[in-house]
Amino acid sequence: MAMEDEARPIIKELNLTPRGKLLSPLPMEFYEGKYKSLNLDLVTSGKCDKHNVDHIGPQAAILNTASAISQLQPDLIINPGTAGGFVSAGGNIGDVYLSYPMVCYHDRRIPLPGFDAYGIGSYYCFDTREIANSLGLKMGIVSTGSSLDYTPKDLDLIKSYGGVVKEMEAASIAWVADLYKIPFFAIKSITDLVDNSTPTEEEFLKNLESASIALSREVFRVIDFIAK
C-alpha cells in the first residue's frame, strides 16, 4: 500500500502488528498477522523525510513491491488503495472495485513501434470474478499514472482500453509481480469521480477517510473469502 491513512483501518481490522522498517535504510513500514490459514504481511511505502508526506506513485510502488518480494516471498500480492472512478462507467464515491482482467498505464505515451504497447503495459491480474460475484463487488480495468490530476490525452488512453478506475500504483506493482510470476490483483475504493465538475483534490481529501473505511471492510471480506 502507499498511504498510511489508507492502511490504518486495514491494519486495525486485521489486527496486524507493526514490525518497523521492512528493509533499512529504505522507508517501507512492515506489519504482519494471521487470519485463519493465512499469514498476512502488509507493507506501506513509508514517509518522505524531506517533505513529510507518504511516498505515493509508481516509483515508490516498484521499490516497495520488489523489496517485499525479496524479504517476504509472498504467494499472492494484493494492492489495496483509493482511486478515482468514472460517472460514465457507473462509478460512485465509496464503490470498491477488484481489478479485472488487467491493469494498465495511462501516462507512458511512447509513440514508437512496440514501445507504444510497452508503455501501456496491460498486465493481466489474478482472476477475481468469483470473488467479485460472491461478494457483490464491482470489477474493471485499473489505470495507473504518476499524477493525481490528468490530461485529455490521459483520459483518451484510459477510454481506449476501457479503464474504469484511475490511480497511481497498481500497474507498477503488477509489473514487478509479473517479473516474479506471482499472482496479483488490486482492490480500489473510490474517493473521487474523474469526469464530474468537482476538482479531484477536493473530492479526494473530502472522501479519503470514508473511502478508506469502505476499503478496509472489503479487504477483510476478500481475505475471508480467500481463507475459506
Summary of the structure (lengths in Angstrom):
residues: 228
radius of gyration: 16.5
end to end distance: 23.9
largest distance: 49.1
contacts: 773
relative contact order: 0.21
helix: 39%
strand: 29%
